[in-house]
Amino acid sequence: MIKRLHSICLLLLIVEAAQAQQGPSNNTDTLSSIRNLNEVVVTGALGIKRSARELGAAAQLVSNEELNQGKVVNPVFGLASKVAGLRINMYDSKVDPQVKIVMRGSRSLNRGKNDPIYVVDGVPVPDISRLNPNDIESITVLKGANAAALYGSEGVNGALMITTRSGQKGRAVVKFSNTTTFSQVYLLPPAQTRYGQGTEGVYSPTMYESWGPLFDGSTRDLGGVLPDGTQPTQTYAAPSKDNRLDLFQTGITQQNDLSFSGGDDKSTYFLSLQHAAIKGIIPEDASRRTGARFNGSRRFGKLNTSYNINYIYFNRNTTPDGPWITAYQLPANFDYTGMKDWQTANSAANPLYFFTDQMKNPYFQIGNTRDRLAQQTLNGKVELDYQVTDWFKAIYRLGLYSISEETRSTAGKFEAPGRRNVVGSVDDGSRNFRRVNGDLILSFNKDFGKFSTRLLLGQNFRADYTKVNAVGAGNLTLPGLFNPGSRVGELNGNSGITEYRSVAGYGELTAGYNNFLFLTLTGRNDVVSVLSPENRSYFYPGVSASFVFHNVIPALKHSRALSFGKVFASWNKTGNVTLDPYNLNNAYSQINGFPFGNMVGFTPSSEYPNPNIEPEFVTSYEAGVQLSFLDNRLHFEGSYAYSDSKGQIFKANTSRAIGYNTAVVNAGRLTNNVIELSLNADVIRDRGRDIRWNIGGTFTHINNRVRELYEGLEQFPIFRQSYAVKGSAYPALLVSDYKRDPQGRVVVNATTGDPIQATAQSHLGTMVPPYQMGLHTMFSYKGISLRAQFDSRLGGWLYSEIAPRMFTAGTHPWTDDYDRKPFVFPNSVIEVSEGKYEPNTSKLTSGGGKSFWQQQGSVQYNTAAKSDFFKLRELAVNYSLPVSLLRRQQLVKDVNIGVVGTNLFIIRHKDNIYGDPEYLYNNTDGYLSFRQVPPYRTYGFNINVTF
């Protein structure tokens, strides 16, 4: 790394010397990451602006331009691979994909409790996925608990500090933009294309599995005779393309934005409107988001007021799991295009006459089974800032975040014999969530000669309220009527109210000397409602320091090479509570038939609610350096962070003799060793010719390890193949495997020739890639700019639950490798005596058909792969019309047009044939599920007009 940095410095010196002869430049276009660090102001904890010089912990500022480079609908995706230490994963490619975001590795064994805190204009909120990215001015990423210490437990995983746009003094500005992108599915798991439907090599017109004979180009019957006497047929031939692609359509995303902003000496305003519509890659899947935001401020003498309100209406209509799972298992020659008219009575697509009763027509699944969501989000704040004296001001900030949701899941009743019958169901639900958050902050700023001081004293309260209702019926009486009252049998449903309360007091003292040496002390005490009274109050301190040395050390003070230099370090101990409300209550539930007959009886939970649970405590250390060279043309930042999470709160298995199956315990320990490096350079910066080329990248290595588990446990299951293994990277992938000799060769049965399955699981490695890299480049010439963002993650493993079903169905490529005949298992040995092995050169397997390959599909090692990847995440080309073209009129001030693409290519490990390694399932990294909609790539265009 040092040699590479030296080479870049030398190159920039040569380029700068050549450009210096061409005169001064007027180009002011600079990336936020390489601005003069003497002047950068970031949004720190509590939403208070701070000079970057003061921060004793790593932070990164992402501008609106960088965030919206890929024209994303969800602003979180705009951060992917742009911030060192930040990992973002999608769940799938639905029209409203879930997202998981983790900063510097997991600190909790509870895989759903590792998200950073989201703070919008100083107010913590539970989610930012519905925010309009165009409303965001910038995002300051506070990477560790040290930087976000004043947020307590919620800040233990770092913080995303979102600042939304505001109006500026001067002429009113009106902006309009449109982005239209198109999505196409790719990275489907490959399937064999030599064998068609049937069993044991014999064709069957009603069998969906591909264990039939070789494709021969003949015309064969498909399914049974239709009511009108027609016999459907199909061409029994290998397709010239992947027919499964016909199930998917081209998705379309359209975003329209309109904003108004302005202000005067006393007030400012910003009003924005957005409509975003998505047509999914699955037919009939769609979502729409309509939002409005108003931000304002007004000064009344010493009182400054700011206020904002954001309303978002979102609706979604999707099909649940099913159609694409079916597609992975149908024969390669299956004609999807002829299966769309499933509602036609005399059609082979009709569920009554679909060629098999073991699978359903994918289009019937799409049209007959739907999930709907209608959601309203209201988010706002009021802030009063009173300047009591020139050195003391009081701030009161009150925020509200409210969500109202209505859901409906339906499966249409379809009367048919046997497995073709669908009884019909409807499930209606509602969820209302409200969070009120308030802060009273007293801020004292006083300088004493060369010494500067700032003291913050504050009090916070948070109140969450959630109410859920659900009612449904599982056996409807009439097709097309989704009314829970029209049913056979009893209703199902539930209702619940959940409340959470917390209060806290906190303080922060920052002392500076001569604007180059800073020391910050923090402390916070929380009282939370989810713990027992004797444990619910806890205190945690922190300390950080920064030293800006480039203007202090005489040898560097007048250096032409070094523009800025800073070292920083911090220590922090934070309490972390991952419990949900009422987890420590011994809840009773009603059990059918208990104590007998129809009498009402209740039984306690099988989980022991340990009243002695205390917070997890995370101790964090961090140290780093920031350097800028050559008039801020080259910026380097490196940091090392360590966190130690003790007393993990998780559910451990217990002896049933005590009356419980599990217990909530404080046990276990996770550590994180994190190295982060970032480099940004203006390789060319010629203002005279209005040309600039910037390159940069980030590198992160995270060593996330399990140090201890409960009462001597060596491993603890997290989700299916995902485990916490003592002494190993977290989470670990444990899979069933073959029995192997010391050289790793597969041991086969000396009689049958079939591989022998091992009794113990194999530990392949971590499911979270420990190495993460982001690369970006930006080239601009006059009004043309090109931006590209690359992403790479290395060193992890993934598991696919798609593959076993394909093995069973005969569509997996391996089932075609040996012409479905017995073969010598590759790289195999025979155990001739205990511990002695000889290569197997002649013993054939017992077969090569369904029973053999289905058994291989059940060996999980065969469906695991390295998750390494390198992808072009974003590509954007933009052109701004010359000012000379707009001078003749007064209406339009600026026009920018461009094209954009995302996920345009990916390079994966050769063993990964299953999908995008970035996807996850059920909060589990490295887990590819057949329930996920396949990945897609996008391309499109955008236009921005300023009036």
Salt bridges, closest charged atoms under 4 A:
GLU16 OE1 - ARG560 NH2 3.39
ASP29 OD2 - ARG692 NH1 3.68
GLU54 OE1 - ARG50 NH2 3.29
GLU54 OE1 - ARG454 NH1 3.11
GLU65 OE2 - ARG787 NH2 2.85
ASP96 OD1 - ARG130 NH1 2.95
ASP96 OD2 - ARG316 NH1 2.82
ASP135 OD2 - ARG293 NE 3.51
GLU137 OE1 - ARG165 NE 3.86
GLU154 OE2 - ARG435 NH1 3.77
GLU154 OE2 - ARG462 NH1 2.80
GLU209 OE1 - LYS850 NZ 2.77
ASP216 OD2 - ARG220 NH2 2.69
ASP242 OD2 - ARG244 NH2 2.92
ASP246 OD2 - LYS241 NZ 2.80
ASP265 OD1 - LYS169 NZ 2.47
ASP285 OD1 - ARG370 NH2 3.01
ASP321 OD2 - ARG931 NH1 2.92
GLU383 OE1 - LYS381 NZ 2.89
GLU383 OE1 - ARG397 NE 2.82
ASP385 OD2 - LYS393 NZ 3.43
ASP428 OD1 - ARG408 NE 2.62
ASP464 OD1 - ARG435 NE 2.89
ASP464 OD2 - ARG462 NH2 2.57
GLU499 OE1 - ARG501 NH2 2.74
GLU508 OE2 - ARG50 NH1 3.58
GLU508 OE1 - ARG454 NH2 3.39
ASP526 OD1 - ARG524 NE 2.79
ASP580 OD1 - LYS113 NZ 2.81
GLU607 OE1 - LYS651 NZ 3.07
GLU622 OE2 - ARG104 NH2 2.96
ASP631 OD2 - ARG685 NH2 3.62
GLU637 OE1 - HIS635 NE2 3.84
ASP644 OD1 - ARG669 NE 2.90
GLU676 OE2 - ARG104 NE 2.78
GLU676 OE1 - LYS143 NZ 3.49
ASP682 OD2 - ARG685 NH1 3.51
ASP682 OD1 - ARG692 NE 2.92
ASP686 OD2 - ARG689 NE 2.87
GLU708 OE2 - ARG669 NH1 3.96
ASP737 OD1 - ARG740 NH2 3.02
ASP741 OD2 - ARG745 NE 2.76
ASP791 OD2 - ARG793 NH2 3.63
ASP791 OD2 - ARG873 NH2 2.48
GLU801 OE1 - ARG720 NH1 2.80
ASP816 OD1 - ARG194 NH1 2.58
ASP819 OD1 - ARG194 NH1 2.90
GLU831 OE1 - LYS739 NZ 2.90
GLU874 OE1 - LYS82 NZ 3.01
ASP911 OD2 - HIS909 ND1 3.75
ASP911 OD1 - LYS910 NZ 3.21
ASP916 OD2 - LYS871 NZ 2.93
GLU918 OE1 - LYS871 NZ 2.88
GLU918 OE1 - ARG873 NH2 2.78
ASP925 OD2 - ARG87 NH2 3.32
ASP925 OD1 - LYS100 NZ 3.03
